[in-house]
Amino acid sequence: MAPPRPRRHAAPERAMRSLNRGERALAYALAGIAGFVDGVGFVWLGGYFVSFMSGNSTRLAVAVAGGAWEQALFGLGLVALFIGGVAGGHLIAARASGEQARIRRLLLVEALLLLVAAWLFRIGMGGSAIPLMVLAMGMANAIVAPDGQGFAVTYMTGALVRIGEGIANSKTGARRTILPWLVLWLALVGGAITGGVLSLRWGGIVLGLPAAALLALALAVRTPALKPGAGSGTGSGDGPWQNHPPAST
């Protein structure tokens, strides 16, 4: 009997493995920012999310079951906005001339959305800020896209699945690192704690902090002139803000 063929890695696993060091750092930063924004949104909305659409989908379903149609429509609206943010992010990315331009453009648009949201909170129009936050969170998932594959940075169910699979596989000899997924999860949780604590004290205006972080990331992205053979993505500190990404294989 022929031995079983090794199972192919799922798309998220391949995506994580294809990231170089700089791109992973960007993913961790975006996860932390997403956690911060979701923490602010959760506090303001009292139990709904601006990035975790599985939770909103469950709340939508429970609202339908209980006949709370206004709450159901609100949850559906959040889901629709998130999908629109993802789609809009990929459409914006498709118009970019290169990888660095794509990342920079999406970072700047996301920063702008959060800056406007912070200003709306500042003038007492927090309700109008929520759609911008949801759009920004959907768009964030189009930023880290190795080999054209979207990489989720605003929700962690998939990351936790990869951690569980890694633990199981380590006992069968098929070692798969869980550290990148664990760091991704910790980044989001840490961001959510920070966003929740600061928003409870100062309100939604604290969205200016993740907006500033996104602007700093956008400024860090640059496309230097490379020497022949450079840009292999293997040196320390490599990433989209220092070298061209490696060619896809």
Phi and psi in degrees as GROMACS dihedral restraints (atoms count N, CA, C in turn):
[ dihedral_restraints ]
;  ai    aj    ak    al  type     phi  dphi    fc
    3     4     5     6     1   -68.8    20    10
    4     5     6     7     1   141.7    20    10
    6     7     8     9     1   -66.4    20    10
    7     8     9    10     1   149.6    20    10
    9    10    11    12     1   -63.8    20    10
   10    11    12    13     1   141.2    20    10
   12    13    14    15     1   -72.9    20    10
   13    14    15    16     1   143.4    20    10
   15    16    17    18     1   -62.2    20    10
   16    17    18    19     1   139.7    20    10
   18    19    20    21     1   -69.9    20    10
   19    20    21    22     1   136.3    20    10
   21    22    23    24     1   -73.9    20    10
   22    23    24    25     1   144.1    20    10
   24    25    26    27     1   -67.8    20    10
   25    26    27    28     1   145.1    20    10
   27    28    29    30     1   -67.7    20    10
   28    29    30    31     1   162.3    20    10
   30    31    32    33     1   -55.7    20    10
   31    32    33    34     1   -44.3    20    10
   33    34    35    36     1   -60.4    20    10
   34    35    36    37     1   -37.2    20    10
   36    37    38    39     1   -65.5    20    10
   37    38    39    40     1   -44.6    20    10
   39    40    41    42     1   -62.9    20    10
   40    41    42    43     1   -38.9    20    10
   42    43    44    45     1   -62.7    20    10
   43    44    45    46     1   -44.8    20    10
   45    46    47    48     1   -64.2    20    10
   46    47    48    49     1   -41.3    20    10
   48    49    50    51     1   -66.0    20    10
   49    50    51    52     1   -28.1    20    10
   51    52    53    54     1   -82.0    20    10
   52    53    54    55     1    -9.8    20    10
   54    55    56    57     1   -76.1    20    10
   55    56    57    58     1   137.6    20    10
   57    58    59    60     1   -84.9    20    10
   58    59    60    61     1  -178.4    20    10
   60    61    62    63     1   -61.9    20    10
   61    62    63    64     1   -43.8    20    10
   63    64    65    66     1   -65.5    20    10
   64    65    66    67     1   -38.6    20    10
   66    67    68    69     1   -68.6    20    10
   67    68    69    70     1   -35.2    20    10
   69    70    71    72     1   -66.0    20    10
   70    71    72    73     1   -40.4    20    10
   72    73    74    75     1   -60.6    20    10
   73    74    75    76     1   -39.7    20    10
   75    76    77    78     1   -63.7    20    10
   76    77    78    79     1   -42.3    20    10
   78    79    80    81     1   -61.3    20    10
   79    80    81    82     1   -42.9    20    10
   81    82    83    84     1   -64.2    20    10
   82    83    84    85     1   -41.9    20    10
   84    85    86    87     1   -62.7    20    10
   85    86    87    88     1   -42.6    20    10
   87    88    89    90     1   -66.5    20    10
   88    89    90    91     1   -35.9    20    10
   90    91    92    93     1   -64.9    20    10
   91    92    93    94     1   -42.3    20    10
   93    94    95    96     1   -62.3    20    10
   94    95    96    97     1   -41.4    20    10
   96    97    98    99     1   -64.7    20    10
   97    98    99   100     1   -42.1    20    10
   99   100   101   102     1   -62.2    20    10
  100   101   102   103     1   -41.3    20    10
  102   103   104   105     1   -62.5    20    10
  103   104   105   106     1   -42.0    20    10
  105   106   107   108     1   -58.8    20    10
  106   107   108   109     1   -50.6    20    10
  108   109   110   111     1   -64.7    20    10
  109   110   111   112     1   -40.0    20    10
  111   112   113   114     1   -67.1    20    10
  112   113   114   115     1   -35.2    20    10
  114   115   116   117     1   -62.3    20    10
  115   116   117   118     1   -43.6    20    10
  117   118   119   120     1   -62.4    20    10
  118   119   120   121     1   -46.5    20    10
  120   121   122   123     1   -64.0    20    10
  121   122   123   124     1   -40.4    20    10
  123   124   125   126     1   -63.7    20    10
  124   125   126   127     1   -43.0    20    10
  126   127   128   129     1   -62.5    20    10
  127   128   129   130     1   -43.8    20    10
  129   130   131   132     1   -72.9    20    10
  130   131   132   133     1   -37.3    20    10
  132   133   134   135     1   -88.5    20    10
  133   134   135   136     1    -9.5    20    10
  135   136   137   138     1    67.1    20    10
  136   137   138   139     1    40.4    20    10
  138   139   140   141     1   124.4    20    10
  139   140   141   142     1    -7.0    20    10
  141   142   143   144     1   -96.9    20    10
  142   143   144   145     1   166.9    20    10
  144   145   146   147     1  -121.7    20    10
  145   146   147   148     1   155.1    20    10
  147   148   149   150     1  -105.6    20    10
  148   149   150   151     1    -5.6    20    10
  150   151   152   153     1  -133.1    20    10
  151   152   153   154     1   -24.7    20    10
  153   154   155   156     1   -94.7    20    10
  154   155   156   157     1    90.0    20    10
  156   157   158   159     1   -78.4    20    10
  157   158   159   160     1   -17.9    20    10
  159   160   161   162     1   -63.3    20    10
  160   161   162   163     1   -44.0    20    10
  162   163   164   165     1   -62.6    20    10
  163   164   165   166     1   -42.9    20    10
  165   166   167   168     1   -65.1    20    10
  166   167   168   169     1   -35.2    20    10
  168   169   170   171     1   -66.1    20    10
  169   170   171   172     1   -39.1    20    10
  171   172   173   174     1   -65.6    20    10
  172   173   174   175     1   -42.6    20    10
  174   175   176   177     1   -64.4    20    10
  175   176   177   178     1   -37.8    20    10
  177   178   179   180     1   -59.9    20    10
  178   179   180   181     1   -47.8    20    10
  180   181   182   183     1   -63.6    20    10
  181   182   183   184     1   -43.0    20    10
  183   184   185   186     1   -64.4    20    10
  184   185   186   187     1   -38.8    20    10
  186   187   188   189     1   -62.9    20    10
  187   188   189   190     1   -41.7    20    10
  189   190   191   192     1   -62.4    20    10
  190   191   192   193     1   -44.0    20    10
  192   193   194   195     1   -60.8    20    10
  193   194   195   196     1   -34.5    20    10
  195   196   197   198     1   -92.1    20    10
  196   197   198   199     1     2.5    20    10
  198   199   200   201     1    73.6    20    10
  199   200   201   202     1    17.8    20    10
  201   202   203   204     1   -88.5    20    10
  202   203   204   205     1    78.5    20    10
  204   205   206   207     1   -67.8    20    10
  205   206   207   208     1   -32.7    20    10
  207   208   209   210     1   -64.8    20    10
  208   209   210   211     1   -43.4    20    10
  210   211   212   213     1   -66.4    20    10
  211   212   213   214     1   -38.0    20    10
  213   214   215   216     1   -62.3    20    10
  214   215   216   217     1   -44.2    20    10
  216   217   218   219     1   -65.8    20    10
  217   218   219   220     1   -35.2    20    10
  219   220   221   222     1   -64.3    20    10
  220   221   222   223     1   -46.2    20    10
  222   223   224   225     1   -61.7    20    10
  223   224   225   226     1   -40.8    20    10
  225   226   227   228     1   -64.1    20    10
  226   227   228   229     1   -37.6    20    10
  228   229   230   231     1   -63.4    20    10
  229   230   231   232     1   -40.1    20    10
  231   232   233   234     1   -63.4    20    10
  232   233   234   235     1   -43.0    20    10
  234   235   236   237     1   -62.3    20    10
  235   236   237   238     1   -44.0    20    10
  237   238   239   240     1   -63.7    20    10
  238   239   240   241     1   -40.5    20    10
  240   241   242   243     1   -64.0    20    10
  241   242   243   244     1   -40.1    20    10
  243   244   245   246     1   -63.1    20    10
  244   245   246   247     1   -45.3    20    10
  246   247   248   249     1   -59.9    20    10
  247   248   249   250     1   -41.7    20    10
  249   250   251   252     1   -61.4    20    10
  250   251   252   253     1   -37.8    20    10
  252   253   254   255     1   -65.4    20    10
  253   254   255   256     1   -42.3    20    10
  255   256   257   258     1   -61.9    20    10
  256   257   258   259     1   -48.4    20    10
  258   259   260   261     1   -62.7    20    10
  259   260   261   262     1   -44.5    20    10
  261   262   263   264     1   -61.7    20    10
  262   263   264   265     1   -38.9    20    10
  264   265   266   267     1   -61.8    20    10
  265   266   267   268     1   -43.1    20    10
  267   268   269   270     1   -70.7    20    10
  268   269   270   271     1   -33.3    20    10
  270   271   272   273     1   -67.5    20    10
  271   272   273   274     1   -41.7    20    10
  273   274   275   276     1   -63.1    20    10
  274   275   276   277     1   -42.7    20    10
  276   277   278   279     1   -63.4    20    10
  277   278   279   280     1   -34.7    20    10
  279   280   281   282     1   -65.3    20    10
  280   281   282   283     1   -21.2    20    10
  282   283   284   285     1   -90.8    20    10
  283   284   285   286     1    -4.5    20    10
  285   286   287   288     1   -78.5    20    10
  286   287   288   289     1   151.4    20    10
  288   289   290   291     1   -85.7    20    10
  289   290   291   292     1   -11.4    20    10
  291   292   293   294     1  -168.3    20    10
  292   293   294   295     1   176.8    20    10
  294   295   296   297     1   -64.0    20    10
  295   296   297   298     1   -46.7    20    10
  297   298   299   300     1   -64.2    20    10
  298   299   300   301     1   -41.0    20    10
  300   301   302   303     1   -63.4    20    10
  301   302   303   304     1   -38.9    20    10
  303   304   305   306     1   -62.4    20    10
  304   305   306   307     1   -48.2    20    10
  306   307   308   309     1   -64.3    20    10
  307   308   309   310     1   -45.9    20    10
  309   310   311   312     1   -61.5    20    10
  310   311   312   313     1   -43.6    20    10
  312   313   314   315     1   -63.2    20    10
  313   314   315   316     1   -43.8    20    10
  315   316   317   318     1   -68.2    20    10
  316   317   318   319     1   -39.1    20    10
  318   319   320   321     1   -61.4    20    10
  319   320   321   322     1   -42.3    20    10
  321   322   323   324     1   -67.0    20    10
  322   323   324   325     1   -41.3    20    10
  324   325   326   327     1   -66.1    20    10
  325   326   327   328     1   -42.6    20    10
  327   328   329   330     1   -63.1    20    10
  328   329   330   331     1   -41.9    20    10
  330   331   332   333     1   -61.0    20    10
  331   332   333   334     1   -42.1    20    10
  333   334   335   336     1   -62.5    20    10
  334   335   336   337     1   -43.4    20    10
  336   337   338   339     1   -60.0    20    10
  337   338   339   340     1   -42.5    20    10
  339   340   341   342     1   -73.4    20    10
  340   341   342   343     1   -32.9    20    10
  342   343   344   345     1   -63.8    20    10
  343   344   345   346     1   -43.5    20    10
  345   346   347   348     1   -65.1    20    10
  346   347   348   349     1   -39.5    20    10
  348   349   350   351     1   -61.7    20    10
  349   350   351   352     1   -42.6    20    10
  351   352   353   354     1   -61.7    20    10
  352   353   354   355     1   -40.6    20    10
  354   355   356   357     1   -65.1    20    10
  355   356   357   358     1   -39.3    20    10
  357   358   359   360     1   -64.4    20    10
  358   359   360   361     1   -38.8    20    10
  360   361   362   363     1   -63.1    20    10
  361   362   363   364     1   -38.4    20    10
  363   364   365   366     1   -63.0    20    10
  364   365   366   367     1   -34.8    20    10
  366   367   368   369     1   -98.0    20    10
  367   368   369   370     1    13.8    20    10
  369   370   371   372     1    81.2    20    10
  370   371   372   373     1    24.1    20    10
  372   373   374   375     1  -119.1    20    10
  373   374   375   376     1    51.3    20    10
  375   376   377   378     1   -59.7    20    10
  376   377   378   379     1   -33.5    20    10
  378   379   380   381     1   -60.0    20    10
  379   380   381   382     1   -36.3    20    10
  381   382   383   384     1   -75.5    20    10
  382   383   384   385     1   -16.8    20    10
  384   385   386   387     1   -79.3    20    10
  385   386   387   388     1   -26.4    20    10
  387   388   389   390     1   -59.4    20    10
  388   389   390   391     1   -47.9    20    10
  390   391   392   393     1   -57.2    20    10
  391   392   393   394     1   -36.7    20    10
  393   394   395   396     1   -66.8    20    10
  394   395   396   397     1   -37.6    20    10
  396   397   398   399     1   -65.1    20    10
  397   398   399   400     1   -42.0    20    10
  399   400   401   402     1   -66.4    20    10
  400   401   402   403     1   -43.7    20    10
  402   403   404   405     1   -59.6    20    10
  403   404   405   406     1   -41.9    20    10
  405   406   407   408     1   -63.2    20    10
  406   407   408   409     1   -39.9    20    10
  408   409   410   411     1   -69.5    20    10
  409   410   411   412     1   -37.3    20    10
  411   412   413   414     1   -64.5    20    10
  412   413   414   415     1   -41.7    20    10
  414   415   416   417     1   -65.0    20    10
  415   416   417   418     1   -31.6    20    10
  417   418   419   420     1   -59.0    20    10
  418   419   420   421     1   -27.9    20    10
  420   421   422   423     1   -76.1    20    10
  421   422   423   424     1    -6.4    20    10
  423   424   425   426     1   -97.2    20    10
  424   425   426   427     1    -3.0    20    10
  426   427   428   429     1   -78.2    20    10
  427   428   429   430     1   -50.6    20    10
  429   430   431   432     1   -94.5    20    10
  430   431   432   433     1   100.9    20    10
  432   433   434   435     1  -135.9    20    10
  433   434   435   436     1    74.4    20    10
  435   436   437   438     1   -65.4    20    10
  436   437   438   439     1   135.9    20    10
  438   439   440   441     1    54.0    20    10
  439   440   441   442     1    31.8    20    10
  441   442   443   444     1    80.6    20    10
  442   443   444   445     1     1.2    20    10
  444   445   446   447     1   -96.0    20    10
  445   446   447   448     1   128.3    20    10
  447   448   449   450     1   -63.7    20    10
  448   449   450   451     1   145.0    20    10
  450   451   452   453     1  -126.5    20    10
  451   452   453   454     1   114.9    20    10
  453   454   455   456     1   -71.4    20    10
  454   455   456   457     1   129.8    20    10
  456   457   458   459     1  -127.4    20    10
  457   458   459   460     1     2.9    20    10
  459   460   461   462     1  -111.3    20    10
  460   461   462   463     1    -0.8    20    10
  462   463   464   465     1  -148.3    20    10
  463   464   465   466     1   148.5    20    10
  465   466   467   468     1  -119.7    20    10
  466   467   468   469     1     8.8    20    10
  468   469   470   471     1   -58.6    20    10
  469   470   471   472     1   -45.6    20    10
  471   472   473   474     1   -62.0    20    10
  472   473   474   475     1   -38.6    20    10
  474   475   476   477     1   -63.8    20    10
  475   476   477   478     1   -40.6    20    10
  477   478   479   480     1   -67.1    20    10
  478   479   480   481     1   -35.3    20    10
  480   481   482   483     1   -62.4    20    10
  481   482   483   484     1   -44.0    20    10
  483   484   485   486     1   -62.3    20    10
  484   485   486   487     1   -36.8    20    10
  486   487   488   489     1   -64.5    20    10
  487   488   489   490     1   -46.0    20    10
  489   490   491   492     1   -61.8    20    10
  490   491   492   493     1   -42.1    20    10
  492   493   494   495     1   -63.9    20    10
  493   494   495   496     1   -39.5    20    10
  495   496   497   498     1   -63.6    20    10
  496   497   498   499     1   -40.3    20    10
  498   499   500   501     1   -63.3    20    10
  499   500   501   502     1   -44.3    20    10
  501   502   503   504     1   -65.1    20    10
  502   503   504   505     1   -44.0    20    10
  504   505   506   507     1   -68.8    20    10
  505   506   507   508     1   -26.7    20    10
  507   508   509   510     1   -65.3    20    10
  508   509   510   511     1   -21.1    20    10
  510   511   512   513     1   -89.0    20    10
  511   512   513   514     1   -11.0    20    10
  513   514   515   516     1  -108.1    20    10
  514   515   516   517     1     4.3    20    10
  516   517   518   519     1    92.4    20    10
  517   518   519   520     1   -12.0    20    10
  519   520   521   522     1   -89.9    20    10
  520   521   522   523     1    85.4    20    10
  522   523   524   525     1   -75.6    20    10
  523   524   525   526     1   130.7    20    10
  525   526   527   528     1  -135.1    20    10
  526   527   528   529     1   123.1    20    10
  528   529   530   531     1   -63.7    20    10
  529   530   531   532     1   136.9    20    10
  531   532   533   534     1  -107.1    20    10
  532   533   534   535     1    -7.8    20    10
  534   535   536   537     1   -58.8    20    10
  535   536   537   538     1   -46.7    20    10
  537   538   539   540     1   -58.9    20    10
  538   539   540   541     1   -39.0    20    10
  540   541   542   543     1   -69.9    20    10
  541   542   543   544     1   -37.6    20    10
  543   544   545   546     1   -65.5    20    10
  544   545   546   547     1   -43.5    20    10
  546   547   548   549     1   -63.0    20    10
  547   548   549   550     1   -39.4    20    10
  549   550   551   552     1   -60.6    20    10
  550   551   552   553     1   -45.1    20    10
  552   553   554   555     1   -64.9    20    10
  553   554   555   556     1   -44.7    20    10
  555   556   557   558     1   -63.3    20    10
  556   557   558   559     1   -35.4    20    10
  558   559   560   561     1   -63.0    20    10
  559   560   561   562     1   -44.6    20    10
  561   562   563   564     1   -66.2    20    10
  562   563   564   565     1   -44.1    20    10
  564   565   566   567     1   -63.6    20    10
  565   566   567   568     1   -43.8    20    10
  567   568   569   570     1   -62.5    20    10
  568   569   570   571     1   -40.4    20    10
  570   571   572   573     1   -63.7    20    10
  571   572   573   574     1   -40.6    20    10
  573   574   575   576     1   -65.5    20    10
  574   575   576   577     1   -39.7    20    10
  576   577   578   579     1   -61.1    20    10
  577   578   579   580     1   -47.2    20    10
  579   580   581   582     1   -62.7    20    10
  580   581   582   583     1   -47.5    20    10
  582   583   584   585     1   -62.5    20    10
  583   584   585   586     1   -40.9    20    10
  585   586   587   588     1   -64.6    20    10
  586   587   588   589     1   -45.8    20    10
  588   589   590   591     1   -63.5    20    10
  589   590   591   592     1   -47.2    20    10
  591   592   593   594     1   -68.9    20    10
  592   593   594   595     1   -36.6    20    10
  594   595   596   597     1   -70.3    20    10
  595   596   597   598     1   -32.0    20    10
  597   598   599   600     1   -65.7    20    10
  598   599   600   601     1   -27.9    20    10
  600   601   602   603     1   -90.7    20    10
  601   602   603   604     1   -43.3    20    10
  603   604   605   606     1  -119.1    20    10
  604   605   606   607     1    -5.1    20    10
  606   607   608   609     1    85.9    20    10
  607   608   609   610     1  -172.7    20    10
  609   610   611   612     1   -66.9    20    10
  610   611   612   613     1   -10.2    20    10
  612   613   614   615     1   -61.8    20    10
  613   614   615   616     1   -19.4    20    10
  615   616   617   618     1   -67.1    20    10
  616   617   618   619     1    -7.5    20    10
  618   619   620   621     1   -62.5    20    10
  619   620   621   622     1   -15.3    20    10
  621   622   623   624     1   -62.5    20    10
  622   623   624   625     1   -25.9    20    10
  624   625   626   627     1   -69.5    20    10
  625   626   627   628     1   -52.2    20    10
  627   628   629   630     1   -64.2    20    10
  628   629   630   631     1   -30.4    20    10
  630   631   632   633     1   -62.9    20    10
  631   632   633   634     1   -42.6    20    10
  633   634   635   636     1   -64.5    20    10
  634   635   636   637     1   -38.1    20    10
  636   637   638   639     1   -63.6    20    10
  637   638   639   640     1   -40.2    20    10
  639   640   641   642     1   -65.7    20    10
  640   641   642   643     1   -39.6    20    10
  642   643   644   645     1   -62.7    20    10
  643   644   645   646     1   -40.5    20    10
  645   646   647   648     1   -63.6    20    10
  646   647   648   649     1   -41.1    20    10
  648   649   650   651     1   -63.3    20    10
  649   650   651   652     1   -41.5    20    10
  651   652   653   654     1   -63.3    20    10
  652   653   654   655     1   -39.9    20    10
  654   655   656   657     1   -68.5    20    10
  655   656   657   658     1   -27.9    20    10
  657   658   659   660     1   -75.6    20    10
  658   659   660   661     1   -21.1    20    10
  660   661   662   663     1   -75.6    20    10
  661   662   663   664     1   123.3    20    10
  663   664   665   666     1  -146.2    20    10
  664   665   666   667     1   160.2    20    10
  666   667   668   669     1  -121.4    20    10
  667   668   669   670     1    84.1    20    10
  669   670   671   672     1   -73.8    20    10
  670   671   672   673     1   160.8    20    10
  672   673   674   675     1   -71.3    20    10
  673   674   675   676     1   126.5    20    10
  675   676   677   678     1   -99.7    20    10
  676   677   678   679     1   145.5    20    10
  678   679   680   681     1   -76.7    20    10
  679   680   681   682     1   157.4    20    10
  681   682   683   684     1   -55.2    20    10
  682   683   684   685     1   131.7    20    10
  684   685   686   687     1    86.8    20    10
  685   686   687   688     1    -4.4    20    10
  687   688   689   690     1   -81.3    20    10
  688   689   690   691     1   172.5    20    10
  690   691   692   693     1    81.5    20    10
  691   692   693   694     1    26.2    20    10
  693   694   695   696     1   -75.4    20    10
  694   695   696   697     1   -14.1    20    10
  696   697   698   699     1    72.9    20    10
  697   698   699   700     1    24.8    20    10
  699   700   701   702     1  -112.4    20    10
  700   701   702   703     1   -12.7    20    10
  702   703   704   705     1   -82.5    20    10
  703   704   705   706     1   164.5    20    10
  705   706   707   708     1   -68.2    20    10
  706   707   708   709     1   139.6    20    10
  708   709   710   711     1    79.4    20    10
  709   710   711   712     1    10.8    20    10
  711   712   713   714     1   -72.7    20    10
  712   713   714   715     1   160.9    20    10
  714   715   716   717     1   159.2    20    10
  715   716   717   718     1   178.8    20    10
  717   718   719   720     1   -65.6    20    10
  718   719   720   721     1   -17.9    20    10
  720   721   722   723     1   -93.4    20    10
  721   722   723   724     1     1.5    20    10
  723   724   725   726     1  -127.0    20    10
  724   725   726   727     1   -38.6    20    10
  726   727   728   729     1  -137.8    20    10
  727   728   729   730     1   160.6    20    10
  729   730   731   732     1   -62.3    20    10
  730   731   732   733     1   146.5    20    10
  732   733   734   735     1   -67.7    20    10
  733   734   735   736     1   155.0    20    10
  735   736   737   738     1   -64.7    20    10
  736   737   738   739     1   151.0    20    10
  738   739   740   741     1   -66.1    20    10
  739   740   741   742     1   144.0    20    10
  741   742   743   744     1   -70.6    20    10
  742   743   744   745     1   152.2    20    10
